[in-house]
Amino acid sequence: MDIKKLVNEMTLEEKAGMCSGKDFWHLKSVERLQIPEVMVSDGPHGLRKQADAEEGDHLGINDSITAVCFPAGCAVASSFDRDLIRSMGETIGEECQAENVSVVLGPAVNIKRSPLCGRNFEYLSEDPYLAGEMAASYINGVQSRDVGVSIKHFALNNQEHERMSGSSEADERTIREIYFPAFETAVKKADPWTVMCSYNRINGTFASENEWLLTKVLRDEWGFKGYVMSDWGAVNDRVKGLEAGMDLEMPASGGDNDRLIVEAVKNGTLPEEKLDLAVERILNILFAYEEKKRGGVFDRAKDHKKAAEIAEECMVLLKNEESILPLPKKEKVAFIGEFAEKPRFQGGGSSHINCFAISDTLSPAREMGEILYAKGFPADRDEENEKDFEEALKCARKAERVVVFAGLPDSFESEGYDRSHMRLPECQNKLIEKILEVNPRVAVVLHNGAPVEMPWASRVQGILEAYLCGEAVGTALARVLFGEANPSGHLAETFPLRLEDTPCYPYFPGKRGKAYYAEGIFTGYRYYEKKGMEVLFPFGHGLSYTDFEIGNMKIERKGQKDTDPVTVLADVTNTGSRAGKAVVQLYVSDRTDTEVRPEKELKGFVKVLLSPGEKKTVRMELDQRSFAYYSTELSDWFAPEGEYVVRLGFSSADIRAEQAITLEAGKKLPFQVDPTTTVGELMEHPELKSMIEEKVMPILAVFGGGEDTDAAKEAVSREMAEAMVRYMPIRSLRSFTNATNEELLKLCGELNAALK
Ligand code: BGC
């Protein structure tokens, strides 16, 4: 198909029309030129296809076709398993083919800046590397089926409060290191067909008309080739948006914005080539789908089974003392909490799926062991009922072990608004405390999309985080609880002790239309580690029913340069008595002391299946970027020369092996001597050493440091003299010595010459 030729044949009106939807879910067709109508649908963890576009909405209110709800982003990211999320993508891609959906609206990859964001359940992680790797694998999965994705929401859409109008105010280094990489990695490793721009502004400019974002960074720097679509209703000024690189407005604009585009081209304010380019990008993708579309069958029963298999790999065993889990088949176990029969497994809003089937936990568990059940509290609200409490306690007394099914009711977290606190419903906390008084053998299962405070955490023996694990959650949960499956999920986010501890607590969600990202690069574990703070459960944490060890760590490299690839190898052994999957995490710490940096950052991970006693060698590759920070001085990624430590572990707080390595830098930070340069800055450049000794130090002899009979006083005055010298700009030497301005300028010149 010659798309350029096709664009040439279109009228101005047809081209403008192509740049907005026909209705809620379709792009426009042009019959005259055989451009067909194609459909897009939500995402990300299953299909929300609203067959009746008249009844379309972006809040998950009206019905969609029945489909299969897979584990949400919060859960599937915890699998730390690229192949798993890829295969989930493949299945969703097949479903799109079967349902004639050209693009699925996901993955949603915004960074979890605060646990309060109402949409965290859809998002992947607080860590940009993990989010990027998982996003790329999901996309590769979906797109292998010849349908596209729309990675969203680009960018800095990390809260629901004022999401359509507010401005995310962040500095460039923070944006590049924390909020961009999930998108960047996805673009570079998986070529998403489309990108969805977010509602919010970034440093004052709407994402939907932000040329720096949509053209300079996304296309020129990262090489994005597809089309950008707006989030539903994100367009502010349509013509500005088109100029900035926002190709498709969704949903329909009622014709108004199409007319504005036509006018702008006619009166010369919008170059027609810009419009042509947008249309070309849209048609490229439209026909990429159209030419390979093949239909198929949406086998819901089969996909439901798949959803159960995926769910098993996502659950995170947070605590397991006195072997409370797995549950023995021969003991009486009390299940308490309505979530046991009505699990919460998905969140509210545009990702809400009309489920084909829902598996509860109680039914399969009853086939595995002897279960007593009491509702205890309702799954959908915070309401305490004395009779239900009594019954629950009676049940807990009769059983040898208790499993409480706790979690957040639907209304506690959803798209559209943020949580105001991190607590579970009061009735649940209260009942857990009461149960602990009558039976100490208690494990808690959690159904929630984001961290909650757990005032009882130190007193219960087990905690299993099931997150929002999709419609087949019950089947998977019963298998994990009874040890038919071994949990292998790890936290993709930190669980803080309390809301007040979170990095952006003082600034979230912002005031007067501005969300200040004042914590900068210190999100999640980067913050807690830097401050040496205690957390409830650290990033990367997750237990198993077996044990693993890491040994024999090795680093292989071809050379010392920052651009030479680094291979890290280690042996992982299953030292326990069950088969299980280990997640080996690789973190890098910068020891060069060049810039303010986190204690360590995740730069690699791999998941391996090991039978009891089995040992496997894992291997991870690092590149320049693994060591680099974003230097605004260089406008580039920069790995300073010096020492780094590579660490391997099973969580950010459980490091089992480490090795230091030294890099030679390929690049240097720009440095020019002028009268404001300090003596200390000069001293950081070894090539200036002899000149400093010869030309600068003699001038500074006046600051010799005191000689005092009192040793302590002498030490202070020496320190002070040294500090004075170190922080003294060349310009100031004039005030303290008899050097003239002219001499000092000449000195700057000589120093610059010596630098070359
Ligand atoms: C959401 C998007 C979603 C779109 C269409 C918006 O409100 O932010 O994630 O894809 O609606 O439903």
Boltz pocket constraint, residues with backbone or C-beta under 6 A from the ligand:
constraints:
  - pocket:
      binder: B
      contacts: [[A, 42], [A, 57], [A, 58], [A, 59], [A, 105], [A, 152], [A, 231], [A, 232], [A, 350]]
      max_distance: 6.0
